[in-house]
Amino acid sequence: MMKAGYGAYKGAQTETKDQGKLILVTYDIAIKHAKLALEVFDDKKKIEERAKHIFKIQDALEELQIALNMDAGGEIAANLFQLYTYMYNVTVEANIRTDKTKIEEVLQYLETLREAWAQANLKSKAESAPELNLENAAV
């Protein structure tokens, strides 16, 4: 009984985490695995390792697609969905054709998008923070 309650608590805690932070973490995972894939890309003895890293990139891209709120996001969400789909397809092609430049391309997109999300997340937090009235503050 106690374990079931703790599991429900942990699940609720995870579900209510800051969505913006979770998106940034997902970008970080994709970027990390893109870099790791590039490190072993040319090593013929590490083809399986390279493929595992590419699969992790693909998993992250799928998570980013799932996280999109298509109703609230409108055209931006639709464009991001298409871009994530494009990047996913490029990673598939990179793996099949053993084309390192495709992973480099995806990495550039991921880093640019991650930076944009970080900026948007900071702006959103700043806008939702209560204003401080410093006129009556005691120093």
C-alpha positions as CSV (number, residue, x, y, z in Angstrom):
1,M,0.0,0.0,0.0
2,M,2.8,2.4,0.9
3,K,4.7,1.7,-2.3
4,A,1.7,2.3,-4.4
5,G,1.1,5.7,-2.8
6,Y,4.7,6.7,-3.2
7,G,4.6,5.6,-6.9
8,A,1.5,7.7,-7.5
9,Y,3.2,10.7,-5.7
10,K,6.4,10.4,-7.8
11,G,4.3,10.1,-11.0
12,A,2.4,13.2,-10.2
13,Q,5.5,15.1,-9.3
14,T,7.1,14.1,-12.7
15,E,4.0,15.1,-14.6
16,T,3.8,18.5,-13.1
17,K,7.5,19.5,-13.6
18,D,8.1,22.6,-15.6
19,Q,7.3,21.8,-19.2
20,G,9.9,24.2,-20.5
21,K,12.6,22.6,-18.5
22,L,11.6,19.1,-19.7
23,I,11.9,20.3,-23.3
24,L,15.3,21.7,-22.6
25,V,16.4,18.4,-21.1
26,T,15.1,16.5,-24.1
27,Y,17.1,18.8,-26.4
28,D,20.2,18.3,-24.2
29,I,19.8,14.5,-24.6
30,A,19.5,14.8,-28.4
31,I,22.5,17.1,-28.6
32,K,24.6,14.8,-26.3
33,H,23.8,11.7,-28.4
34,A,24.5,13.6,-31.7
35,K,27.9,14.6,-30.4
36,L,28.6,11.0,-29.2
37,A,27.5,9.6,-32.6
38,L,29.9,12.0,-34.3
39,E,32.7,10.9,-32.1
40,V,32.4,7.3,-33.2
41,F,31.0,7.8,-36.6
42,D,34.1,6.9,-38.6
43,D,35.1,4.0,-36.4
44,K,34.0,0.8,-38.3
45,K,34.3,-1.2,-35.0
46,K,31.7,1.1,-33.4
47,I,28.9,1.0,-35.9
48,E,26.5,-0.5,-33.3
49,E,27.4,2.2,-30.8
50,R,26.9,4.9,-33.4
51,A,23.5,3.4,-34.3
52,K,22.5,3.4,-30.6
53,H,23.3,7.1,-30.3
54,I,21.3,7.9,-33.5
55,F,18.3,6.0,-32.1
56,K,18.6,8.1,-28.9
57,I,18.4,11.2,-31.1
58,Q,15.4,9.8,-32.8
59,D,13.7,9.0,-29.5
60,A,14.3,12.6,-28.3
61,L,12.9,14.0,-31.5
62,E,9.7,11.9,-31.0
63,E,9.4,13.2,-27.5
64,L,9.7,16.8,-28.7
65,Q,6.9,16.1,-31.2
66,I,4.7,14.6,-28.5
67,A,5.4,17.6,-26.3
68,L,4.0,20.0,-28.9
69,N,0.7,21.6,-28.1
70,M,-0.8,21.8,-31.6
71,D,-3.9,23.6,-30.5
72,A,-2.2,26.4,-28.5
73,G,1.0,26.5,-30.7
74,G,-0.7,27.0,-34.0
75,E,1.6,27.6,-37.0
76,I,4.8,27.5,-34.8
77,A,3.9,24.1,-33.4
78,A,3.0,22.8,-36.9
79,N,6.4,24.1,-38.2
80,L,8.3,22.5,-35.4
81,F,6.5,19.2,-35.9
82,Q,7.6,19.3,-39.6
83,L,11.2,20.2,-38.6
84,Y,11.4,17.4,-36.0
85,T,10.1,15.0,-38.7
86,Y,12.7,16.3,-41.1
87,M,15.5,15.8,-38.6
88,Y,14.2,12.3,-37.7
89,N,14.3,11.4,-41.4
90,V,17.8,12.9,-41.8
91,T,19.1,10.8,-38.9
92,V,17.6,7.7,-40.6
93,E,19.3,8.6,-43.8
94,A,22.6,9.3,-42.0
95,N,22.5,5.9,-40.4
96,I,21.7,4.1,-43.7
97,R,24.1,6.0,-45.9
98,T,26.8,6.4,-43.2
99,D,26.7,10.1,-43.8
100,K,28.3,12.1,-41.0
101,T,27.3,15.4,-42.4
102,K,23.6,14.6,-41.9
103,I,24.2,14.2,-38.1
104,E,26.2,17.5,-38.1
105,E,23.2,19.2,-39.8
106,V,20.8,17.8,-37.2
107,L,23.2,18.9,-34.4
108,Q,23.2,22.4,-35.7
109,Y,19.4,22.5,-35.8
110,L,19.1,21.0,-32.3
111,E,21.6,23.5,-30.8
112,T,19.8,26.5,-32.4
113,L,16.4,25.3,-31.3
114,R,17.6,24.5,-27.8
115,E,19.0,28.1,-27.5
116,A,15.6,29.5,-28.8
117,W,13.7,27.4,-26.2
118,A,16.0,28.5,-23.4
119,Q,15.4,32.1,-24.3
120,A,11.7,31.6,-24.6
121,N,11.6,29.7,-21.3
122,L,13.5,32.6,-19.5
123,K,11.2,35.2,-21.1
124,S,8.1,33.2,-20.0
125,K,9.3,32.9,-16.4
126,A,10.2,36.6,-16.3
127,E,6.7,37.6,-17.6
128,S,5.0,35.3,-15.1
129,A,7.0,36.4,-12.1
130,P,5.3,38.9,-9.7
131,E,6.6,42.4,-10.0
132,L,8.5,43.7,-7.0
133,N,7.5,47.0,-5.5
134,L,10.8,48.4,-4.3
135,E,9.5,51.8,-3.2
136,N,8.2,50.5,0.1
137,A,11.0,47.9,0.7
138,A,13.0,48.3,3.8
139,V,16.8,48.3,3.2
